[in-house]
Amino acid sequence: MEAESEQKQGIIELVEKTPLPRPVSPRDCECGCGNRFQPNRRDQMYLNKQHADYG
């Protein structure tokens, strides 16, 4: 029982030490519409599918 408690404590300490993920910075849509958006993925270049089809 004590070993299990020590293992859980070790996991908690690892979680506390890991840095939080950095959000992707806002960017301009690549289709040229001038809209600025917050991408959900690092490789997202367009606001949505309609802008990607236009671009």
Secondary structure, DSSP 4 states (H G I P E B T S, - for coil): -HHHHHHHHHHHHHHHHSPPPPPPPPEE-TTSS--EE--SSTT--SSSHHHHHH-
